[in-house]
């Protein structure tokens, strides 16, 4: 379900800015948003990993808390350095 929502956000967009908090999509009380929230369950962190044929374009973003409230840190350069070894 969440993959479909993300796909919907990405369709037709020239560029999707995951760092834009407005586009992360939350739904309080149900499980249809990108970031799940609720009193008994919820998204506690988020990782977005993009592996490409050209390793210089790979990306790795991580939000160490709920992504609706926590900014993503960009670890892409570290990932690219690791991929150079392969």
NORNORZI-V555133 format. One record per residue. PHI is phi in radians with two decimals (none if undefined). NEAR is the number of other C-alpha atoms within 12 Angstrom. D_FIRST is the distance of its C-alpha to the first C-alpha in Angstrom with 1 decimal. Layout:
phi=PHI near=NEAR d_first=D_FIRST
phi=PHI near=NEAR d_first=D_FIRST
This chain:
phi=none near=14 d_first=0.0
phi=-1.16 near=20 d_first=3.8
phi=-1.07 near=15 d_first=5.4
phi=-1.11 near=13 d_first=5.3
phi=-1.16 near=20 d_first=6.6
phi=-1.09 near=23 d_first=8.9
phi=-1.04 near=16 d_first=10.0
phi=-1.06 near=18 d_first=10.8
phi=-1.09 near=23 d_first=12.9
phi=-1.46 near=17 d_first=14.5
phi=-1.07 near=12 d_first=15.5
phi=1.34 near=9 d_first=19.1
phi=-1.47 near=12 d_first=19.7
phi=-1.18 near=8 d_first=22.9
phi=-2.57 near=12 d_first=22.0
phi=-1.83 near=18 d_first=19.1
phi=-1.77 near=17 d_first=20.6
phi=-1.12 near=30 d_first=18.3
phi=-1.35 near=22 d_first=21.4
phi=-1.40 near=17 d_first=21.1
phi=-0.98 near=20 d_first=20.0
phi=-1.12 near=17 d_first=19.2
phi=-1.63 near=23 d_first=16.4
phi=-1.35 near=33 d_first=14.4
phi=1.20 near=29 d_first=12.7
phi=-2.08 near=26 d_first=13.1
phi=-2.39 near=19 d_first=12.6
phi=-1.09 near=19 d_first=15.5
phi=1.55 near=15 d_first=15.1
phi=-2.33 near=20 d_first=11.6
phi=-1.99 near=20 d_first=8.3
phi=-1.78 near=22 d_first=6.5
phi=-1.55 near=27 d_first=8.6
phi=-1.17 near=35 d_first=9.1
phi=-1.86 near=36 d_first=11.9
phi=-1.47 near=29 d_first=11.7
phi=-2.31 near=25 d_first=15.1
phi=3.03 near=18 d_first=17.0
phi=-1.33 near=10 d_first=20.4
phi=-1.93 near=11 d_first=19.5
phi=-2.67 near=14 d_first=16.4
phi=2.88 near=24 d_first=15.0
phi=-1.31 near=31 d_first=14.5
phi=-1.77 near=21 d_first=18.0
phi=-2.90 near=23 d_first=17.9
phi=-2.61 near=26 d_first=16.1
phi=-2.22 near=26 d_first=17.3
phi=-2.12 near=24 d_first=16.7
phi=-2.14 near=21 d_first=18.8
phi=-2.15 near=20 d_first=19.8
phi=-1.79 near=17 d_first=22.3
phi=-2.10 near=15 d_first=24.3
phi=-1.04 near=11 d_first=27.3
phi=-1.65 near=13 d_first=29.5
phi=-1.09 near=21 d_first=29.2
phi=-1.28 near=19 d_first=30.7
phi=-1.84 near=18 d_first=27.4
phi=-1.13 near=24 d_first=25.1
phi=-2.44 near=28 d_first=23.4
phi=-2.56 near=28 d_first=22.4
phi=-2.10 near=27 d_first=21.3
phi=-2.44 near=25 d_first=21.0
phi=-1.90 near=27 d_first=20.7
phi=-1.33 near=19 d_first=22.5
phi=-2.60 near=20 d_first=21.2
phi=-0.95 near=26 d_first=18.3
phi=-1.15 near=33 d_first=17.5
phi=-1.28 near=30 d_first=17.7
phi=-2.06 near=23 d_first=21.3
phi=-2.00 near=23 d_first=22.3
phi=-1.19 near=23 d_first=23.1
phi=-1.35 near=28 d_first=22.1
phi=-1.68 near=23 d_first=25.1
phi=-1.69 near=22 d_first=25.7
phi=-1.87 near=20 d_first=26.8
phi=-1.03 near=25 d_first=26.8
phi=-1.10 near=18 d_first=30.5
phi=-1.10 near=18 d_first=30.6
phi=-1.07 near=25 d_first=28.1
phi=-1.09 near=24 d_first=30.2
phi=-1.12 near=17 d_first=33.3
phi=-1.10 near=16 d_first=31.9
phi=-1.21 near=20 d_first=30.9
phi=-1.04 near=14 d_first=34.4
phi=-1.27 near=9 d_first=35.7
phi=-1.83 near=9 d_first=33.9
